[in-house]
């Protein structure tokens, strides 16, 4: 998830546009991290040196590591270690994809990676948690449910939603670091009440511009010009997610009943304003999750 | 194509989700040999059942107006031999127990799979 946070940072700095970030996110799944990128991230080489070695590679029939050793930037042992970790490193995929697609060069990536760690407002612990990539830890570090009743269930709810976005929308989600509540009155919001063991308002809110594509991913059918079907698909996504959540809770001895899901397209309802709002980004749009006791 | 009977089998699909109704209808029609009726809540399902006596009802649990369990109860009061399969996202043991007690013949947790539909249809064919 580290690299997707980095992507959001580049977007906020206007280094990437929504369109270029989306292209990068789609491309990054197949990207192979280059040894130079890894050496730069580990602080063994700077962006200028990496760029220089790549330029030399164009005129010399040698591997990156060989040239870097000849230039005195890396030792043979460092090259070997980097090669061993090349396939394990996933936090650099976004940066590598941005370079491969021509949106950044190595010097820019080097500079922005450093800027990100200094300017993102994230603590060292938060950066470490992001680098480790453990979803449960990331949720706990970036979302504060501590004052909520049944906070553990809320954390479980968010973790399950992230898994269900992967499973049913075929998207890699990441949480929005910006904790400011956004105005959702212009969005399409579907919601459902869970009650019995405790009472929870659950809702997901999506902009009208992004709902069709997400709905098509879920429904596995074209919904162009069919907003009614798209709304139904997003409603069913929430219903399905809540259904799985209630089954998980039931297995722990906590029984919930679900209300029929509902939708609001104009304005907001009280629970939306009072509840927690968690932004979940994907390559095809943002889902605002709303959770509130009621 | 799965041709089950010389006359098409009447199947009532009841779900408040337009998407689920469309997906189930498409899947059933692709299998062939069925005539699909649609209801978007339990009350509509009861009315359609009274008029058409479908051989199979695919029934959602969480619905407005009349929920799936109450709908199942009313359908069973009309026709004790009604074949009702619950299709729901909230497949808790408690809901399973209640549905089976009320006479549902099967209970499918969403997202449903085509094999589960084929299994339900085959089961009805075996009864006919």
Interface residues (C-beta under 8 A of the other chain):
Chain A: X168 X218 X219 X221 X228 X229 X232 X233 X235 X236 X239 X240 X242 X243 X244 X246 X247 X250 X255 X258 X259 X260 X261
Chain B: X16 X17 X18 X19 X20 X22 X23 X62 X63 X64 X67 X88 X89 X90 X91 X92 X93 X94 X109 X110 X111
